[in-house]
Amino acid sequence: QLIDKGNHRHFMLKEIHEQPVVVAQTLQSYLRPLEAQVALPDMEFDLAAIERVAIIACGTSSYVAMIGKYWIEQFARVPVEVDVASEYRYRDPVLTPNMLGLVISQSGETADTLAALRHLKVGGVTTAGIINVPTSSMAREVDLLLPTHAGPEIGVASTKAFTCQLAVMAALATNLARAKGKLSPEEEREIVRHLAEVPEAMSDALSRDEHIAGMAPRIAQARDVLYLGRGPDYPMALEGALKLKEISYIHAEGYASGEMKHGPIALIDDAVPLIVIAPSGPLFDKTVSNMHEAEARGAQVVLISDADGIAQAGENTIATIEMPKVHPLIAPLVYAVPVQLLAYHVAVAKGTDVDQPRNLAKSVTVE
Ligand code: G6P
């Protein structure tokens, strides 16, 4: 199969724009709209028996693991631990009989994640994998394969695989919640409805492409960029910072909004852009107050929020990227789009090799 960039300048941009389609494809294999249910492939173990979940991954996939922790704990009330794969087996983790070991990987070949999977299996743990390449080592070795249908991802910086992994993670959290008796049919119906809205909300987010391209040259001047988020948008802040580092080589850090005062605020001056990822919601005022503290110190704030959030934040906000108003469950999938586009356009403004950034590999098959 010949893969080309179509009308796009880079594979990364093509893959960002493919997301409404590939996320819809992925959701299609998990949603049963007629029954208003979310379903997983058949499995040989009892989901209801699971008492804890360990999620292990590297890079962008590890942020899906972190978001999964918020979702699984909130919906299924099952405790979740998250590790980066390079740490997992060496810390001699406690393995228990009724635990699910979940690996997340686009390639299914990342050496550390594969080693963590084998460590779990040797320890007698039931395993599952959210994996994009169906013929990969991990896809063959997990007890339960939860495929993403992102198609081949060529850009080294992961984009569409990330959002497809999130879609599958939402399906898993929902199934676990139902198995644990924590989800009423009405609640599940709502979840199905919100997930079905994702492709359209993503298309809406993609329509901000030009607006984001317009703000990129200014951010491209920065030496450091900070990203803030709260709840599931905290891992999104980490992902935003990683994307920017990977392809624009600008130093960037992601922080939980409430942690800013414990260190990073010391870095803030008028040369530091602060990207705030904050859909409106119950904790929004807290994030806004963190944002105003940064503004008072001269930070150039870019607020990514919906119309309600932008109105509530006030007119001091230097720049905004307006997102459609979405349910908090699907916000990470939708807010991934402006985060990816911002990194992409800053990299283009800097003239870096977007699809093949220096020193990075698409799949890291050595330890
Ligand atoms: C490399 C890639 C990243 C990716 C990470 C994990 O570092 O450059 O984009 O997130 O590997 O890859 P995986 O295939 O396991 O998801």
Boltz pocket constraint, residues with backbone or C-beta under 6 A from the ligand:
constraints:
  - pocket:
      binder: B
      contacts: [[A, 58], [A, 59], [A, 60], [A, 61], [A, 104], [A, 105], [A, 106], [A, 107], [A, 108], [A, 109], [A, 110], [A, 113], [A, 156], [A, 157], [A, 158], [A, 360], [A, 361], [A, 362], [A, 363], [A, 364]]
      max_distance: 6.0
